Amino acid sequence: MNCKEALPLIHEYLDGDLPKSETLHLKEHLIACQVCNTRFKQLEKTDAMVRMLPSIQVPDTLTAQIMSGLPPMKKKNSWTEWVRRHPAVSVSIVFGAVMFGSYVSMWDDEKSLMVQGSNLQDVVIQGDTVIVPQGHTVNGDLVVKRGELKVEGDVTGNVVVIDGTVNLASTAHISGEVKQVDEALGWVWYKLGEFVGKMTH
């Protein structure tokens, strides 16, 4: 037995919990090791002094008194707990907020006319006015931003006018929907729809 093994056995012996078989090994070590023997005698004296102290009656209300003296526990912030329990939803909300902010800033940044479509050779642009002339056909969707759209001919897709106006002549024929987006919030919804559409295709 070495000194490291002997120390916990000394404590068990003084508490009266050490089995007889281990007590014999401990006593053999204490005879052979002067350091452990000195330590044992010191602990034995301390133990004897503690046992001689008069017993103290602890009032039943001591626990309650101690607890009332402690500073109040901080309440857990309910929204941070919710975020920790729902990480996927939290990430989605943050992503949505970032997307919303970027689309709103795009709305404010774009000031000039922009025309989008897959087939624009039949489109005439005069200043801020985009014209689909009578007798001409635009195949696919047509998007006009910050301008006026005059449709006199045919469009075989959807027409979207963002922050502008649309005029349909009596000769105009549009096979899809006509959407007009006039406010930043509508623009955000349009861009989110466009984004989701790209993700699903």
N, C-alpha and C positions, 0 to 999 in steps of 0.2 A: 504494500500500500504506500502511495506517495502522499505528500502534504496536501496536494490539491484535492485528492479523494477524501482525505481525513477531515477537512474542515466541515463539509455538510454533515458528516457523521457525528461530529462533536455537537453540533446544534441539535440533531435528532436525539442524541444521548441525554443532553441536558433537559430536553422536553419530555423525556421518558418514552420516546417512540422508537428507539433503536432495538431491533431484534437481538436476542442473546448471541446468536452466531456471529453477528457483525460487531457486537460489543467486545468480544474476545479479540478480534482482529484490530479494533481501534486501540484497545489497551496495550496490545503488543507494540503498535506503532508509537504510542505516547511514551512508552518506556525507552524505545530506541531513538526517538526524535525529540531533542531538547526544545526546539522552536515550537513545535506543536504542543508539547507538554506545558510550556509557559503560556501559550495562547489559551489552552484548555483551562488552566488555573485562573486566568484573568476573567474568562467568560463565566466560570463557575462562581467566582466572587460576585460578579455583576448580577448573575441570575439569583444568587442568594439575597442580595440587597433588594432587588425588585420584589422578591417574594415576601420580604419583611415589611414592605410598605403597607399602610392600612388600606383596606379596600374602600373604594370611592363609589358612592351611589350616584349614578347618572340619571338625571331626571328624564322622564318619558318624552318631554317636549324638546329635548336637546336637538334632535334631528331637524325639527321644524324651525327652531331658532337659528340654527346654522344656515338652513336653506333660505330663510327670510333675509339673512344678512348678506347673501351673495348678490352680485349685480344681476339684473334681469337678463334672461337669455334673449338674444336677438331673434326676432321672428324671421323665418325664411321668407325671402321675397317670392311671392307666388308666381310672378311671371318668369323668373329665372328657373324655378323648379319646372314650370311648364315647358320651357325651352329645352331643359336637360332631358325631360321625358319624351319630347317630340322633336328629335333632331332633324328628321326629313322635312317636316312641315316648316320648321324654323328656317332651314336652308332655302326652301321654296319661297317663303315670304321675303327673305333678304334678296334672293334672285329677282323676284317680282319688283321689289322696290328699286333695285339697281336698273332694271330694264325700264321701269317707269321714268326714272330720273333721266336716263340717257335719251329716251324718246322725246321727253319734254324739252330737253336741251336741243335736240335735233330740230324740233318744231320752231324754236326760237332762232336757231342759227341759219336755217335755210331762208333766204330772202328772194332768190331769183327763180325764174320759171324752170320747171323740169318736166320732161315728157318721157314716160316709160311705156314700152310695148315691144312685142316681138316683131311687129310688122308695121313700120312707120314710114315706108316710102310713099304711101297715099295720104300722108298728113301734111298740111301746109301750116307753117308757123309765121305769123306776122306780129312782131313785137311780143306782147304778152298774150296773144290770142292764138289758140290752136284750132285749126279748121279741118274737119273731115268733109271734103267737097262732095256735092251731089254726084252720083254716078261712080264714086270710089268706095272701096271696102277695106276696112282695117280688120285683119284676121287676128283674133286673140284679144286679150285684155288691153285696155288703154287707160293709163294713169297720167293725170295732169296735176302738177303742184304749182300753186301760186300763179294762176293764170285763168283765162276764160277759155272754155271749150265750146265750140260751135259744131254741132253734128248735123250735117245736111245729107250725108251718105249713110253707109252701113258699118256697124261694128259687130263682129261675130262673137264677142266675149263680153266681159263686164266693163263698165265705165266708172272710174273713180276720179272725182275732182276734189283735191285737198286744198283748203284755204283759197278757193276761187269760185267761179260760177260756171254753170252749164246751161247751154241753150240748145234745145232740140227743135229742128225745123220739122215741118209737116212731112217732109220727104225722108226724115231720119228713120232708120230701123236698127234697133239694138237688141241682140238676141239674149244678152245676159242682164244683170242688174245695173242700175244706175245709183251710185252712192256718192253722197256729198259730205265731206268731213270739214267742218268749219271751226272746231275748237280743239285745243291741245288734248283734252281728254278723249275726244273722238279719234284724234290722230294716234294716241297711244293704243286704243282698242284696235284700230286698223292695223298698226304695226305688229301688235301681239298676234292678231289673227294671221297676218302674213308670215310671222315667225313660226307659229304652230303649223301652218300649212306646209311650210318648207320642211319641218321636222317629220311630218307624217307622210311626205312623198318620198 
